[in-house]
Amino acid sequence: MNIGELFHTVFFLPILNVLVACYKLFAFLHIPGPLGFAIILLTVLIRLALYPLMASQLKSAKKMAELKPHLDALSQKHKGDKQALQQAQLALYKEHGVNPAAGCLPMLIQMPVLIALYQVFYQILNVETPAKILATINASVIPSLHIARIDPTFFGVNLGIKPGQWQTYGWWLWSVPVITAALQWYQTKLMTPGTGTPNSQIPMTKQIQNSTEPNKKEEKAPEDTAAEIQKQMGLIMPLMFGYFALQFPLGLALYWNVFGVMGIMQQLSINNQRLTPPALPKGK
């Protein structure tokens, strides 16, 4: 089995079967716009499946924010000794169970899911050849999920159209990539540790040294560079997903926006939890 067949078996077929099952459920209940609600339910199911992994990522982001004063203290103590600073940082991360690279894993896992969803939506929402689409769907799902027709509308909007087709369907389509980008920006903002630390959180020794050496140019610490990279990604990612939402069918944007809203709710819930802030190391 090659990679394409493996991807088709592991991602495409399960997602298609679950989506069609959700569609048949809402159609059986005579709920208008069954495809849109099926996409929302599929999103909830995927989010729940990824919940443990996402919770670990979000808690790691919160811990990183809480460790910012400690990292500042280590930077001051080991100024000029990069090796000692890196060792001290790794020890701090290990002590408090923080993995700075943990945020990449959920995104890597979501990418094949997004690709599979795009392929699913491309088949289901392609209004040009409905007969061929139904034949393809029925050949891919289990027999009990065969369908005779599929309604691509959701609240009167065809989920197969793309915001990039605004000249044909109207200016209002521009709101979709804007909303997608805004949700991604806010979620990234909630997950990004603060780049600045109030003076009240900075150790007194650092405040004194800063005040007595106003003209000395400090070398950027590794965590400052990482924070700058995160800040740049916080701008690039929303623009990237906004562009994707402009080019892809509305059905995919619906999935990603619902996924984003649930991510924001989960992050806010974790941020409101009182994780025990680690004490500053002695002598820092």
For each residue, the residues with C-beta under 8 A, 3 or more apart:
1: 5 6 9
2: 5 6
3: 6 7
4: 7 8
5: 1 2 8 9
6: 1 2 3 9 10
7: 3 4 10 11 12 112 115 116
8: 4 5 11 12 13
9: 1 5 6 12 13
10: 6 7 13 14
11: 7 8 14 15 112 113 115 116
12: 7 8 9 15 16 116 119 120 140
13: 8 9 10 16 17 140
14: 10 11 17 18
15: 11 12 18 19 42 113 116 117 120
16: 12 13 19 20 120 123 137 140 141
17: 13 14 20 21 140 141 142 145
18: 14 15 21 22 42 45
19: 15 16 22 23 38 39 42 120 124
20: 16 17 23 24 38 137 141 145 147
21: 17 18 24 25 145
22: 18 19 25 26 37 38 39 41 42
23: 19 20 26 27 34 35 38 147 150
24: 20 21 27 28 145 147
25: 21 22 28 29 34 38 41
26: 22 23 29 31 33 34 37 38 41
27: 23 24 30 31 34 151
28: 24 25
29: 25 26
30: 27
31: 26 27 34 37
32: 155
33: 26 36 37 151 153 154 155
34: 23 25 26 27 31 37 38 151
35: 23 38 39 124 150 151 152 153 154 159 251
36: 33 39 40 153 154 155 159 251 254
37: 22 26 31 33 34 40 41 154
38: 19 20 22 23 25 26 34 35 41 42
39: 19 22 35 36 42 43 159 251 254 255 258
40: 36 37 43 44 254 258
41: 22 25 26 37 38 44 45
42: 15 18 19 22 38 39 45 46 255
43: 39 40 46 47 254 255 258 259 262
44: 40 41 47 48 258 262
45: 18 41 42 48 49
46: 42 43 49 50 113 259
47: 43 44 50 51 54 259 262 263
48: 44 45 51
49: 45 46
50: 46 47 53 54 106 109 110
51: 47 48 54 55 266
52: 55 56
53: 50 56 57 105 106 109
54: 47 50 51 57 58 106 263 266
55: 51 52 58 59 266 270
56: 52 53 59 60 102
57: 53 54 60 61 102 103 105 106 191
58: 54 55 61 62 191 266 267 270
59: 55 56 62 63 270 275
60: 56 57 63 64 98 99 100 102 103
61: 57 58 64 65 103 190 191 192 193 267
62: 58 59 65 66 270 271 273 275
63: 59 60 66 67 96 97 98 275
64: 60 61 67 68 98 100 193
65: 61 62 68 193 194
66: 62 63 275 277 278
67: 63 64 70 71 92 93 96 98 193 278
68: 64 65 71 72 193 194 197 201 223
69: 72 73 197 201 202 203 280
70: 67 73 74 92 278 280 281 284
71: 67 68 74 75 89 92 221 223
72: 68 69 75 76 197 201 202 203 206
73: 69 70 76 77 202 203 206 280 281 284
74: 70 71 77 78 85 88 89 92 281 284
75: 71 72 78 79 85 221 223 224
76: 72 73 79 203 205 206 209 284
77: 73 74 88 284
78: 74 75 81 82 84 85 88
79: 75 76 85 218 219
80: 219
81: 78 84 85
82: 78 85 86 222
83: 86 87
84: 78 81 87 88
85: 74 75 78 79 81 82 88 89 221 222
86: 82 83 89 90 222
87: 83 84 90 91
88: 74 77 78 84 85 91 92
89: 71 74 85 86 92 93 222 223
90: 86 87 93 94
91: 87 88 94 95
92: 67 70 71 74 88 89 95 96 98 281
93: 67 89 90 96 97 98 99 100
94: 90 91 97
95: 91 92 278
96: 63 67 92 93 278
97: 63 93 94
98: 60 63 64 67 92 93 102
99: 60 93 102
100: 60 64 93 103 226
101: 104 105
102: 56 57 60 98 99 105
103: 57 60 61 100 106 107 191
104: 101 107 108
105: 53 57 101 102 108 109
106: 50 53 54 57 103 109 110
107: 103 104 110 111
108: 104 105 111
109: 50 53 105 106 112 113
110: 50 106 107 113 114
111: 107 108 114 115
112: 7 11 109 115 116
113: 11 15 46 109 110 116 117
114: 110 111 117 118 252 256
115: 7 11 111 112 118 119
116: 7 11 12 15 112 113 119 120
117: 15 113 114 120 121 252 255
118: 114 115 121 122 248 252
119: 12 115 116 122 123
120: 12 15 16 19 116 117 123 124
121: 117 118 124 125 159 160 248 249 251 252
122: 118 119 125 126 249
123: 16 119 120 126 133 136 137
124: 19 35 120 121 133 137 150 152 160 251
125: 121 122 152 158 159 160 249 251
126: 122 123 129 133 160
127: 130 152 158 160
128:
129: 126 132 133
130: 127 133 134 149 150
131: 134 135
132: 129 135 136
133: 123 124 126 129 130 136 137 150
134: 130 131 137 138 147 148 149 150
135: 131 132 138 139
136: 123 132 133 139 140
137: 16 20 123 124 133 134 140 141 147 150
138: 134 135 141 146 147
139: 135 136
140: 12 13 16 17 136 137
141: 16 17 20 137 138 145 146
142: 17 145
143: 146
144:
145: 17 20 21 24 141 142
146: 138 141 143
147: 20 23 24 134 137 138 150
148: 134
149: 130 134
150: 23 35 124 130 133 134 137 147
151: 27 33 34 35
152: 35 124 125 127 158 159 160 251
153: 33 35 36 156 157 158 159
154: 33 35 36 37 157 159 250 254
155: 32 33 36
156: 153
157: 153 154 161 250
158: 125 127 152 153 161 250
159: 35 36 39 121 125 152 153 154 249 250 251 254
160: 121 124 125 126 127 152 249 250 251
161: 157 158 165 168 169 173 249 250
162: 165 173 246 247 248 249 250
163: 166 173 174 176 177 245 246 247 250 253
164: 173 246 247
165: 161 162 168 169 173
166: 163 169 170 171 172 173 174
167:
168: 161 165
169: 161 165 166 173
170: 166 173
171: 166 174
172: 166 175
173: 161 162 163 164 165 166 169 170 176
174: 163 166 171 177 178
175: 172 178 179
176: 163 173 179 180 245 246 250 253
177: 163 174 180 181 242 243 245 246 253
178: 174 175 181 182 242
179: 175 176 182 183 257
180: 176 177 183 184 241 242 244 245 253 256 257 260
181: 177 178 184 185 238 239 241 242 245
182: 178 179 185 186 238
183: 179 180 186 187 257 260 261 264
184: 180 181 187 188 237 238 241 242 260
185: 181 182 188 189 234 235 237 238
186: 182 183 189 190 264
187: 183 184 190 191 260 263 264 267
188: 184 185 191 192 233 234 237 238
189: 185 186 192 234
190: 61 186 187 264 267 268 271
191: 57 58 61 103 187 188 267
192: 61 188 189 195 227 230 231 234
193: 61 64 65 67 68 227 230
194: 65 68 197
195: 192 224 227 228 231
196:
197: 68 69 72 194 201 202
198: 201 202
199: 202 207
200:
201: 68 69 72 197 198
202: 69 72 73 197 198 199 206 207
203: 69 72 73 76 206 207 280 284
204: 207 208
205: 76 208 209
206: 72 73 76 202 203 209 210
207: 199 202 203 204 210 211
208: 204 205 211 212
209: 76 205 206 212 213
210: 206 207 213 214
211: 207 208 214
212: 208 209
213: 209 210 216
214: 210 211
215:
216: 213
217:
218: 79
219: 79 80
220: 224 225
221: 71 75 85 224 225
222: 82 85 86 89 225 226
223: 68 71 75 89 226 227
224: 75 195 220 221 227 228
225: 220 221 222 228 229
226: 100 222 223 229 230
227: 192 193 195 223 224 230 231
228: 195 224 225 231 232
229: 225 226 232 233
230: 192 193 226 227 233 234
231: 192 195 227 228 234 235
232: 228 229 235 236
233: 188 229 230 236 237
234: 185 188 189 192 230 231 237 238
235: 185 231 232 238 239
236: 232 233 239 240
237: 184 185 188 233 234 240 241
238: 181 182 184 185 188 234 235 241 242
239: 181 235 236 242 243
240: 236 237 243 244
241: 180 181 184 237 238 244 245 256
242: 177 178 180 181 184 238 239 245 246
243: 177 239 240 246 247
244: 180 240 241 247 248 252 256
245: 163 176 177 180 181 241 242 248 252 253 256
246: 162 163 164 176 177 242 243
247: 162 163 164 243 244
248: 118 121 162 244 245 252 253
249: 121 122 125 159 160 161 162 252 253
250: 154 157 158 159 160 161 162 163 176 253 254
251: 35 36 39 121 124 125 152 159 160 254 255
252: 114 117 118 121 244 245 248 249 255 256
253: 163 176 177 180 245 248 249 250 256 257
254: 36 39 40 43 154 159 250 251 257 258
255: 39 42 43 117 251 252 258 259
256: 114 180 241 244 245 252 253 259 260
257: 179 180 183 253 254 260 261
258: 39 40 43 44 254 255 261 262
259: 43 46 47 255 256 262 263
260: 180 183 184 187 256 257 263 264
261: 183 257 258 264 265
262: 43 44 47 258 259 265 266
263: 47 54 187 259 260 266 267
264: 183 186 187 190 260 261 267 268
265: 261 262 268 269
266: 51 54 55 58 262 263 269 270
267: 58 61 187 190 191 263 264 270 271
268: 190 264 265 271 272
269: 265 266 272 273
270: 55 58 59 62 266 267 273
271: 62 190 267 268
272: 268 269
273: 62 269 270
274:
275: 59 62 63 66
276:
277: 66
278: 66 67 70 95 96
279:
280: 69 70 73 203 284
281: 70 73 74 92 284
282:
283:
284: 70 73 74 76 77 203 280 281
